[in-house]
Amino acid sequence: MKPNARDGELEPPHPLKGTITSSLLSGRWQTYISTIYSPETETFTLDFRDGTPALHYSAPAQTRETVIGAFLSYLAGDNRWKTAAEWKRDTHYELIQG
């Protein structure tokens, strides 16, 4: 991220060009929600980890609105984000991180 000279805020170097990853971490180790943008399909993949690689879940092909809603819900501490997408267990991280 680079500083925005106009207002002192941070902005991504190339908004929505390439793959952009954002994460929102909780206060617990290895517990977070994150997203990855795919410019080829113009969709986002949501990821959620609940403490260990064995509890890592993904929800591909999400819209911007779904991602924003999930992040706001997660930040608010409610559980609406859990039903905003169809989560599937992602075993990839379990295999590479044990």
Stockholm file with secondary structure:
# STOCKHOLM 1.0

chainA/1-98         MKPNARDGELEPPHPLKGTITSSLLSGRWQTYISTIYSPETETFTLDFRDGTPALHYSAPAQTRETVIGAFLSYLAGDNRWKTAAEWKRDTHYELIQG
#=GR chainA/1-98 SS CEECTTTSCEECSSTTSSCCEEEEECSSTTEEEEEEEETTTTEEEEEEEESSGGGEEEEEEECHHHHHHHHHHHHHTCSHHHHSSCCEECTHHHHHHC
#=GC SS_cons        CEECTTTSCEECSSTTSSCCEEEEECSSTTEEEEEEEETTTTEEEEEEEESSGGGEEEEEEECHHHHHHHHHHHHHTCSHHHHSSCCEECTHHHHHHC
//
